[in-house]
């Protein structure tokens, strides 16, 4: 039986994406938030250049395809990541993460209209269980000690940016090579983030080994591998089911922090993990048609 690597994509994505939270925390000790994001995009493009020269992937041929890639890049790389990291700097990480955890629910509400996908009763039960489980893990890790109007607005706009980027990617006019798509999106992210960072920050970095390790992981693990997996899963799967994976990000991030940083996990956190996993299982479970598992006709 031929191994389908795509079956391992959700688990690999969760591990890579969730690990990023610990590395972001380290990176922010040595760099302002938007400066860190700017360096991340610049380094990602530097890594991609020799790979592009070696692989020579096909590039979009139509202006419509270029515009689509640029729009997704702007929404996810600039709006989502930029505003999320600003929100983290203004208020409690627990509250920011809680707001961003609403993404699967918002996607499920909009999916019938914007992605022609409907979420059934079982799916909605799974979404509510996943949200409850994620909230339990987040609140068990630490209290909401800092709240600001600006931080809440930034987190909500970041949430909408990720939702819009996810739904727009699902409506891609035609699939593009992941290397070409990543290059365009990170170039757009850099072009938008750099001027903003120059405007609001001094862009001073305390270069050190921990910062270099943090930046290296955020570039290779998050920006390149995790994002390519996320976009591939969106194109090939049900958008609500893929978005539901984000319910498992807080539990996996908590497990990683527990194992690597020595954080204590309260009993409520363990219960939340089980609840979130059950919810995601319900959302992701779909009845296969008689001919086999349904796939995106574009793949």
C-alpha positions as CSV (number, residue, x, y, z in Angstrom):
1,X,0.0,0.0,0.0
2,X,1.4,3.4,-1.0
3,X,2.0,5.8,1.9
4,X,0.0,9.0,1.6
5,X,2.1,11.7,3.3
6,X,-0.9,14.0,3.5
7,X,-2.4,11.8,6.3
8,X,0.5,13.0,8.5
9,X,0.1,16.6,7.6
10,X,-2.3,17.6,10.4
11,X,-0.1,16.2,13.1
12,X,3.1,17.6,11.7
13,X,1.4,21.0,11.2
14,X,0.2,21.1,14.8
15,X,3.7,20.2,16.1
16,X,5.4,22.9,14.0
17,X,2.8,25.6,14.5
18,X,2.4,25.1,18.3
19,X,6.1,25.0,18.9
20,X,6.3,28.5,17.5
21,X,4.7,30.0,20.5
22,X,7.6,29.1,22.7
23,X,10.1,30.4,20.2
24,X,8.2,33.7,19.8
25,X,8.3,34.2,23.5
26,X,12.1,33.8,23.4
27,X,12.5,36.1,20.3
28,X,10.5,38.9,21.9
29,X,13.0,39.1,24.7
30,X,15.6,40.4,22.3
31,X,13.6,42.2,19.6
32,X,10.5,44.4,19.1
33,X,7.5,42.5,17.7
34,X,7.3,43.9,14.2
35,X,11.1,43.9,13.9
36,X,11.1,40.2,14.7
37,X,8.4,39.7,12.1
38,X,10.3,41.7,9.5
39,X,13.5,39.6,10.1
40,X,11.4,36.5,9.9
41,X,10.1,37.3,6.4
42,X,13.5,38.5,5.1
43,X,15.2,35.4,6.3
44,X,12.5,33.2,4.8
45,X,13.1,34.8,1.4
46,X,16.8,34.4,1.7
47,X,16.3,30.7,2.4
48,X,13.9,30.4,-0.5
49,X,16.2,31.9,-3.1
50,X,18.7,29.0,-3.5
51,X,15.8,26.5,-3.3
52,X,14.0,28.3,-6.1
53,X,17.2,28.3,-8.2
54,X,17.5,24.6,-7.7
55,X,13.9,23.5,-8.1
56,X,12.8,26.1,-10.6
57,X,9.0,25.9,-9.8
58,X,6.4,27.2,-12.2
59,X,5.2,30.7,-11.5
60,X,1.7,32.0,-11.9
61,X,0.9,32.9,-15.5
62,X,-2.1,35.1,-15.0
63,X,-2.4,38.5,-13.2
64,X,-5.4,37.1,-11.4
65,X,-3.3,34.3,-9.8
66,X,-0.6,36.8,-8.8
67,X,-3.2,39.0,-7.2
68,X,-4.7,36.1,-5.3
69,X,-1.4,35.1,-3.8
70,X,-0.6,38.6,-2.8
71,X,-4.0,39.1,-1.2
72,X,-3.6,35.8,0.9
73,X,-0.1,36.9,1.8
74,X,-1.3,40.3,3.0
75,X,-4.2,38.9,5.0
76,X,-2.2,36.1,6.8
77,X,1.4,37.4,6.9
78,X,0.7,41.1,7.6
79,X,-2.8,41.4,9.1
80,X,-2.9,38.2,11.1
81,X,0.7,37.8,12.3
82,X,1.3,41.5,12.5
83,X,-1.7,42.4,14.6
84,X,-1.5,39.2,16.7
85,X,2.0,40.0,17.8
86,X,1.0,43.6,18.5
87,X,-1.9,42.4,20.6
88,X,0.4,40.1,22.6
89,X,2.6,43.1,23.4
90,X,-0.4,45.1,24.8
91,X,-2.3,42.6,26.9
92,X,-2.4,39.1,28.4
93,X,-1.3,36.3,26.0
94,X,-4.2,34.2,27.4
95,X,-6.8,36.7,26.2
96,X,-5.1,37.1,22.8
97,X,-5.0,33.3,22.3
98,X,-8.6,33.0,23.5
99,X,-9.8,35.6,20.9
100,X,-7.8,33.9,18.1
101,X,-9.3,30.5,19.0
102,X,-12.6,31.8,17.7
103,X,-11.3,31.3,14.2
104,X,-12.8,27.9,13.5
105,X,-16.2,29.0,14.6
106,X,-16.1,32.2,12.4
107,X,-14.9,30.1,9.4
108,X,-17.7,27.6,9.9
109,X,-20.3,30.4,10.0
110,X,-19.0,32.0,6.8
111,X,-18.0,28.7,4.9
112,X,-21.5,28.0,3.5
113,X,-21.6,31.4,1.7
114,X,-17.9,31.9,0.9
115,X,-16.6,28.3,0.4
116,X,-19.8,26.4,-0.5
117,X,-19.3,24.1,2.5
118,X,-21.9,23.4,5.2
119,X,-21.2,22.3,8.7
120,X,-23.7,19.7,10.0
121,X,-25.0,19.2,13.6
122,X,-22.2,16.9,14.5
123,X,-19.7,19.5,13.2
124,X,-21.2,22.3,15.3
125,X,-21.1,20.1,18.4
126,X,-17.4,19.4,17.6
127,X,-16.7,23.1,17.1
128,X,-18.3,24.0,20.5
129,X,-16.4,21.2,22.3
130,X,-13.2,22.3,20.6
131,X,-13.7,25.9,21.6
132,X,-14.5,25.0,25.2
133,X,-11.5,22.7,25.4
134,X,-9.1,25.3,24.0
135,X,-10.5,27.9,26.4
136,X,-10.0,25.6,29.4
137,X,-6.4,25.0,28.5
138,X,-5.7,28.7,27.8
139,X,-7.3,29.9,31.1
140,X,-5.7,27.1,33.1
141,X,-2.2,28.2,32.0
142,X,-2.6,31.7,33.4
143,X,-5.1,34.4,34.4
144,X,-6.1,37.3,32.1
145,X,-4.2,40.0,34.0
146,X,-3.8,42.7,31.3
147,X,-6.6,44.0,29.1
148,X,-6.5,47.0,26.7
149,X,-8.9,48.3,24.1
150,X,-6.2,48.5,21.5
151,X,-5.1,45.0,22.2
152,X,-8.6,43.6,21.9
153,X,-9.1,45.5,18.6
154,X,-5.8,44.2,17.3
155,X,-6.6,40.6,18.2
156,X,-10.1,40.8,16.6
157,X,-8.7,42.3,13.4
158,X,-6.0,39.6,13.4
159,X,-8.7,37.0,13.8
160,X,-10.6,38.4,10.8
161,X,-7.4,38.5,8.8
162,X,-6.8,34.8,9.3
163,X,-10.4,33.9,8.6
164,X,-10.4,36.0,5.4
165,X,-7.1,34.5,4.3
166,X,-8.2,31.0,4.9
167,X,-11.5,31.3,3.0
168,X,-9.7,33.2,0.1
169,X,-7.1,30.4,-0.2
170,X,-9.9,27.9,-0.5
171,X,-11.3,29.9,-3.4
172,X,-8.0,29.9,-5.3
173,X,-8.6,30.1,-9.0
174,X,-6.0,27.4,-9.6
175,X,-3.4,25.7,-7.4
176,X,0.1,27.1,-7.4
177,X,3.5,25.5,-6.6
178,X,4.0,25.9,-2.8
179,X,7.5,27.4,-3.3
180,X,6.2,30.0,-5.7
181,X,3.2,30.8,-3.5
182,X,5.4,31.1,-0.3
183,X,7.8,33.4,-2.1
184,X,5.1,35.8,-3.2
185,X,3.3,35.8,0.1
186,X,6.5,36.4,2.2
187,X,7.6,39.1,-0.2
188,X,4.2,40.8,0.3
189,X,4.5,40.3,4.0
190,X,8.0,41.9,4.1
191,X,6.9,44.8,1.9
192,X,4.0,45.6,4.2
193,X,5.7,44.9,7.6
194,X,9.0,46.7,7.1
195,X,7.6,50.2,6.6
196,X,5.3,49.7,9.6
197,X,8.2,48.5,11.8
198,X,10.3,51.5,10.7
199,X,7.4,53.8,11.5
200,X,6.5,52.5,15.0
201,X,9.7,50.8,16.3
202,X,13.4,51.6,16.6
203,X,14.2,48.1,15.2
204,X,17.0,47.5,17.7
205,X,17.8,43.8,18.1
206,X,19.9,42.3,20.9
207,X,21.7,39.6,18.8
208,X,22.4,36.5,20.8
209,X,22.4,32.7,20.4
210,X,18.8,32.3,21.9
211,X,17.5,34.9,19.5
212,X,19.2,33.3,16.5
213,X,17.8,29.9,17.4
214,X,14.3,31.4,17.8
215,X,14.5,33.2,14.5
216,X,15.8,30.1,12.7
217,X,12.9,28.0,14.0
218,X,10.3,30.7,13.2
219,X,11.7,30.8,9.6
220,X,12.1,27.1,8.9
221,X,9.5,25.5,11.1
222,X,6.7,28.1,11.0
223,X,7.1,30.3,8.0
224,X,8.2,27.6,5.5
225,X,7.1,24.1,6.6
226,X,4.0,24.9,8.7
227,X,2.5,27.5,6.4
228,X,3.0,25.3,3.3
229,X,1.2,22.4,5.2
230,X,-1.6,24.7,6.2
231,X,-2.2,26.1,2.7
232,X,-2.1,22.5,1.3
233,X,-4.6,21.2,3.8
234,X,-7.0,24.1,3.1
235,X,-6.8,23.4,-0.7
236,X,-7.4,19.7,-0.3
237,X,-9.8,19.5,2.7
238,X,-12.9,21.0,4.1
239,X,-12.1,24.5,5.3
240,X,-14.0,24.1,8.6
241,X,-12.3,20.8,9.4
242,X,-8.8,22.3,8.7
243,X,-9.6,25.4,10.8
244,X,-10.8,23.2,13.7
245,X,-7.2,22.0,14.0
246,X,-6.4,25.4,15.6
247,X,-8.4,24.3,18.7
248,X,-5.6,21.9,19.3
249,X,-2.9,24.5,19.1
250,X,-3.3,25.7,22.7
251,X,-3.2,22.2,24.1
252,X,-0.2,21.2,22.0
253,X,1.6,24.5,22.9
254,X,0.9,23.8,26.6
255,X,2.4,20.3,26.3
256,X,5.5,21.7,24.6
257,X,5.9,24.4,27.2
258,X,5.4,21.8,30.0
259,X,8.0,19.5,28.5
260,X,10.6,22.1,27.4
261,X,10.1,25.1,29.7
262,X,8.9,23.3,32.9
263,X,5.5,25.0,33.0
264,X,3.0,23.4,35.4
265,X,-0.2,22.0,33.9
266,X,-3.3,22.1,36.1
267,X,-5.9,19.3,36.0
268,X,-8.3,21.7,34.1
269,X,-5.7,21.9,31.3
270,X,-5.5,18.2,30.9
271,X,-9.3,18.0,30.8
272,X,-9.4,20.8,28.2
273,X,-7.0,18.9,26.0
274,X,-9.2,15.8,26.0
275,X,-12.3,18.0,25.2
276,X,-10.5,19.9,22.4
277,X,-9.3,16.6,20.9
278,X,-12.8,15.1,21.0
279,X,-14.2,18.2,19.3
280,X,-11.7,18.2,16.5
281,X,-12.3,14.5,15.9
282,X,-16.0,15.2,15.5
283,X,-15.4,18.1,13.1
284,X,-12.8,16.2,11.0
285,X,-14.8,13.0,10.7
286,X,-16.6,13.0,7.4
287,X,-18.6,10.3,5.6
288,X,-16.7,9.2,2.5
289,X,-18.6,8.9,-0.8
290,X,-19.0,5.5,-2.4
291,X,-16.3,6.2,-4.9
292,X,-13.8,7.0,-2.2
293,X,-12.7,10.0,-0.2
294,X,-13.7,13.3,-1.8
295,X,-10.9,15.5,-2.9
296,X,-10.6,19.0,-4.2
297,X,-11.0,18.8,-8.0
298,X,-8.2,21.2,-8.4
299,X,-5.6,18.8,-6.9
